């Protein structure tokens, strides 16, 4: 039988997963909008989904190696790198 501490840990883990997913989703939308409407560059669909790559790495590794904050920063860095690659 699970203790109340296990339930609290599961709830915290779920909240952390939501935060990382939210950052990945917002970065994906922001990248698409900024490239298409801000800069006026048509980018292939696969590249617009690049911020989701760190999120999938987080999900499949269950965040074992890095903290959630690091995964969120990595997602933002991938987004900025993709933007920079196509703009500059």
Backbone as CSV, one residue per row, in Angstrom:
resi,resn,N_x,N_y,N_z,CA_x,CA_y,CA_z,C_x,C_y,C_z
1,UNK,0.846,-1.174,0.000,0.000,0.000,0.000,0.888,1.233,0.000
2,UNK,0.534,2.192,-0.794,1.320,3.416,-0.923,1.071,4.335,0.264
3,UNK,2.132,4.976,0.690,1.989,5.933,1.782,1.523,7.274,1.235
4,UNK,1.174,8.167,2.143,0.737,9.495,1.715,1.892,10.277,1.089
5,UNK,3.126,9.957,1.497,4.290,10.609,0.895,4.426,10.241,-0.578
6,UNK,4.117,8.980,-0.913,4.174,8.555,-2.310,3.142,9.296,-3.142
7,UNK,1.967,9.503,-2.585,0.916,10.225,-3.307,1.322,11.675,-3.538
8,UNK,1.943,12.287,-2.549,2.400,13.671,-2.701,3.504,13.761,-3.749
9,UNK,4.390,12.779,-3.768,5.457,12.761,-4.765,4.890,12.593,-6.164
10,UNK,3.879,11.738,-6.319,3.243,11.548,-7.623,2.562,12.822,-8.094
11,UNK,1.913,13.535,-7.176,1.259,14.787,-7.557,2.289,15.827,-7.973
12,UNK,3.408,15.879,-7.258,4.470,16.813,-7.614,5.054,16.465,-8.974
13,UNK,5.234,15.177,-9.216,5.778,14.723,-10.501,4.823,15.091,-11.636
14,UNK,3.519,14.926,-11.407,2.536,15.278,-12.426,2.575,16.775,-12.727
15,UNK,2.697,17.598,-11.706,2.771,19.044,-11.900,4.036,19.427,-12.668
16,UNK,5.134,18.774,-12.365,6.381,19.026,-13.075,6.248,18.643,-14.545
17,UNK,5.619,17.503,-14.815,5.397,17.080,-16.201,4.557,18.097,-16.957
18,UNK,3.558,18.644,-16.296,2.694,19.643,-16.935,3.491,20.907,-17.257
19,UNK,4.355,21.317,-16.351,5.163,22.519,-16.589,6.091,22.340,-17.789
20,UNK,6.750,21.195,-17.864,7.657,20.939,-18.987,6.868,20.859,-20.292
21,UNK,5.712,20.221,-20.264,4.866,20.131,-21.461,4.362,21.509,-21.880
22,UNK,4.009,22.338,-20.913,3.530,23.686,-21.216,4.620,24.519,-21.895
23,UNK,5.829,24.433,-21.383,6.941,25.172,-21.993,7.191,24.672,-23.414
24,UNK,7.161,23.361,-23.615,7.381,22.808,-24.960,6.283,23.252,-25.921
25,UNK,5.055,23.234,-25.469,3.946,23.665,-26.320,4.014,25.137,-26.657
26,UNK,4.287,25.962,-25.660,4.386,27.403,-25.903,5.562,27.748,-26.819
27,UNK,6.671,27.065,-26.635,7.824,27.314,-27.504,7.530,26.898,-28.942
28,UNK,6.812,25.801,-29.119,6.455,25.351,-30.463,5.551,26.359,-31.153
29,UNK,4.550,26.838,-30.442,3.631,27.829,-31.013,4.362,29.145,-31.274
30,UNK,5.172,29.580,-30.329,5.906,30.839,-30.498,6.875,30.767,-31.677
31,UNK,7.541,29.633,-31.839,8.468,29.476,-32.957,7.730,29.553,-34.287
32,UNK,6.621,28.851,-34.380,5.845,28.851,-35.622,5.330,30.244,-35.952
33,UNK,4.748,30.914,-34.977,4.195,32.247,-35.224,5.278,33.268,-35.546
34,UNK,6.391,33.200,-34.833,7.447,34.184,-35.078,8.112,33.979,-36.437
35,UNK,8.246,32.735,-36.872,8.852,32.497,-38.178,7.907,32.860,-39.317
36,UNK,6.640,32.489,-39.185,5.704,32.726,-40.284,5.231,34.172,-40.350
37,UNK,4.844,34.734,-39.218,4.253,36.071,-39.232,5.237,37.171,-38.836
38,UNK,6.182,36.855,-37.983,7.143,37.863,-37.558,8.208,38.129,-38.600
39,UNK,8.807,37.056,-39.113,9.904,37.182,-40.059,9.442,36.934,-41.494
40,UNK,8.366,36.193,-41.649,7.838,35.902,-42.979,8.577,34.798,-43.708
41,UNK,9.105,33.836,-42.950,9.841,32.722,-43.543,8.984,31.464,-43.445
42,UNK,8.867,30.756,-44.563,8.146,29.480,-44.570,9.140,28.376,-44.211
43,UNK,8.891,27.694,-43.113,9.791,26.664,-42.607,9.067,25.324,-42.657
44,UNK,9.764,24.250,-43.042,9.117,22.933,-43.056,8.559,22.558,-41.678
45,UNK,7.505,21.772,-41.716,6.765,21.393,-40.512,7.657,20.723,-39.467
46,UNK,8.555,19.869,-39.906,9.407,19.119,-38.973,10.268,20.060,-38.134
47,UNK,10.794,21.100,-38.750,11.641,22.039,-38.016,10.837,22.873,-37.022
48,UNK,9.589,23.132,-37.347,8.747,23.892,-36.419,8.423,23.077,-35.177
49,UNK,8.542,21.761,-35.272,8.290,20.894,-34.121,9.550,20.607,-33.304
50,UNK,10.653,21.240,-33.636,11.914,20.963,-32.940,11.868,21.195,-31.428
51,UNK,11.082,22.147,-30.894,11.031,22.273,-29.434,10.433,21.051,-28.725
52,UNK,9.767,20.198,-29.475,9.197,19.005,-28.851,10.235,17.904,-28.636
53,UNK,11.372,17.981,-29.311,12.409,16.956,-29.158,12.921,16.861,-27.716
54,UNK,13.281,17.977,-27.063,13.693,17.852,-25.655,12.561,17.359,-24.755
55,UNK,11.328,17.717,-25.085,10.201,17.242,-24.276,10.076,15.724,-24.367
56,UNK,10.196,15.175,-25.572,10.116,13.719,-25.709,11.289,13.042,-25.010
57,UNK,12.464,13.659,-25.062,13.604,13.117,-24.324,13.319,13.123,-22.823
58,UNK,12.688,14.177,-22.337,12.311,14.260,-20.922,11.309,13.166,-20.559
59,UNK,10.309,12.986,-21.405,9.264,11.998,-21.117,9.843,10.590,-21.098
60,UNK,10.658,10.260,-22.098,11.165,8.894,-22.181,12.265,8.611,-21.170
61,UNK,12.966,9.633,-20.713,13.976,9.416,-19.677,13.395,9.621,-18.284
62,UNK,12.154,10.102,-18.244,11.460,10.437,-16.989,12.242,11.476,-16.200
63,UNK,13.020,12.289,-16.899,13.749,13.376,-16.262,14.833,12.911,-15.319
64,UNK,15.333,11.698,-15.525,16.269,11.106,-14.581,17.590,11.867,-14.488
65,UNK,18.096,12.336,-15.599,19.435,12.919,-15.599,19.450,14.393,-15.201
66,UNK,18.409,15.130,-15.546,18.400,16.570,-15.345,17.148,16.991,-14.586
67,UNK,17.193,18.176,-14.011,16.012,18.697,-13.321,15.012,19.212,-14.348
68,UNK,13.790,19.419,-13.914,12.744,19.918,-14.810,13.093,21.310,-15.324
69,UNK,13.686,22.120,-14.488,14.084,23.467,-14.906,15.122,23.400,-16.030
70,UNK,16.024,22.449,-15.953,17.025,22.278,-17.002,16.379,21.833,-18.308
71,UNK,15.396,20.923,-18.213,14.686,20.484,-19.419,13.927,21.649,-20.054
72,UNK,13.341,22.503,-19.235,12.626,23.659,-19.773,13.602,24.630,-20.445
73,UNK,14.759,24.839,-19.836,15.769,25.714,-20.433,16.305,25.118,-21.734
74,UNK,16.468,23.814,-21.766,16.920,23.146,-22.984,15.897,23.309,-24.108
75,UNK,14.631,23.219,-23.764,13.569,23.421,-24.753,13.617,24.838,-25.310
76,UNK,13.792,25.815,-24.439,13.893,27.206,-24.891,15.140,27.414,-25.745
77,UNK,16.243,26.773,-25.385,17.478,26.909,-26.158,17.331,26.304,-27.552
78,UNK,16.678,25.163,-27.647,16.437,24.542,-28.955,15.546,25.441,-29.802
79,UNK,14.553,26.057,-29.177,13.668,26.973,-29.899,14.450,28.161,-30.446
80,UNK,15.266,28.773,-29.615,16.066,29.918,-30.057,17.089,29.525,-31.121
81,UNK,17.673,28.341,-30.982,18.639,27.873,-31.977,17.958,27.639,-33.326
82,UNK,16.777,27.067,-33.308,16.036,26.845,-34.551,15.664,28.171,-35.191
83,UNK,15.199,29.101,-34.381,14.855,30.425,-34.894,16.082,31.099,-35.511
84,UNK,17.186,31.060,-34.793,18.411,31.668,-35.287,18.929,31.016,-36.556
85,UNK,18.787,29.708,-36.660,19.247,28.991,-37.846,18.524,29.472,-39.101
86,UNK,17.232,29.697,-38.995,16.461,30.093,-40.169,16.477,31.596,-40.426
87,UNK,16.678,32.389,-39.408,16.641,33.842,-39.587,18.003,34.383,-40.011
88,UNK,19.066,33.863,-39.405,20.392,34.426,-39.682,21.086,33.534,-40.620
